[in-house]
Amino acid sequence: MKLKLDLHDIYNRGGQIDRALADILDEAEATKASVVEIIPGKGSGQLKKRVLRFLDRKDVKARYHRVEKDSRNFGRVFVHFRWR
């Protein structure tokens, strides 16, 4: 199962961005999704940096297996999960 989060609509609302990221990780855990696709968009890269900083937090990092930056599309990040 693959989940998708598009951040285009809330790109300038800091609190909502963190809440949306936390919610999609909660949903991934509840549904045992294998991948979450996060779309911060291309733009200046600031939103992507914010997403990567959020995912790099110690409490968040413990929830997923790995992060993959799409090499063909700069505006996309994949978060992979491994369920036992």
C-alpha positions in Angstrom: 0.0 0.0 0.0 1.2 3.5 -0.9 0.0 6.7 0.7 0.5 10.2 -0.8 0.8 13.7 0.8 0.8 16.8 -1.4 1.9 19.9 0.5 1.2 22.4 -2.3 -1.9 23.7 -0.6 -0.3 24.4 2.8 3.3 25.3 1.7 3.3 28.6 3.8 1.6 27.3 7.0 4.3 25.9 9.3 2.2 24.3 11.9 -0.1 22.7 9.4 2.9 21.2 7.6 4.2 19.4 10.7 0.7 18.3 11.6 0.1 16.9 8.1 3.4 15.0 8.1 2.7 13.5 11.6 -0.8 12.5 10.4 0.4 10.8 7.3 3.0 8.8 9.4 0.2 7.9 11.8 -1.9 6.7 8.9 1.0 4.7 7.5 1.5 2.9 10.8 -2.3 2.2 11.2 -2.6 0.8 7.6 0.9 -0.8 7.5 1.6 1.1 4.3 5.0 0.3 2.7 5.6 3.7 1.2 4.5 7.3 1.8 5.1 9.7 -1.1 5.5 13.3 0.1 5.3 16.0 -2.5 6.7 19.3 -1.3 7.1 20.5 -4.9 10.1 22.0 -6.6 10.0 25.7 -5.9 13.0 27.1 -4.0 13.6 23.9 -2.1 12.7 25.4 1.3 9.6 23.2 1.8 11.6 20.0 0.9 14.3 21.0 3.4 11.6 21.5 6.1 10.2 18.0 5.3 13.6 16.4 5.5 14.4 18.2 8.8 11.1 16.9 10.2 11.9 13.4 9.1 15.4 13.6 10.5 14.1 14.3 14.1 15.1 11.5 16.4 11.5 10.7 17.5 10.2 10.6 13.9 13.2 8.7 12.5 12.4 5.8 14.8 9.0 5.4 13.0 10.3 4.5 9.5 12.9 2.5 7.7 14.5 4.9 5.3 14.0 8.1 3.2 14.5 8.2 -0.5 14.8 11.4 -2.5 13.5 10.9 -6.0 16.5 11.3 -8.4 14.2 12.0 -11.4 11.8 14.4 -9.7 13.4 16.9 -7.3 9.9 17.7 -5.8 9.2 14.3 -4.4 10.4 12.3 -1.3 9.6 8.7 -0.5 9.4 7.4 3.1 9.8 3.6 3.3 8.5 1.4 6.1 9.4 -2.1 7.1 6.8 -4.0 9.1 7.6 -7.1 11.0 
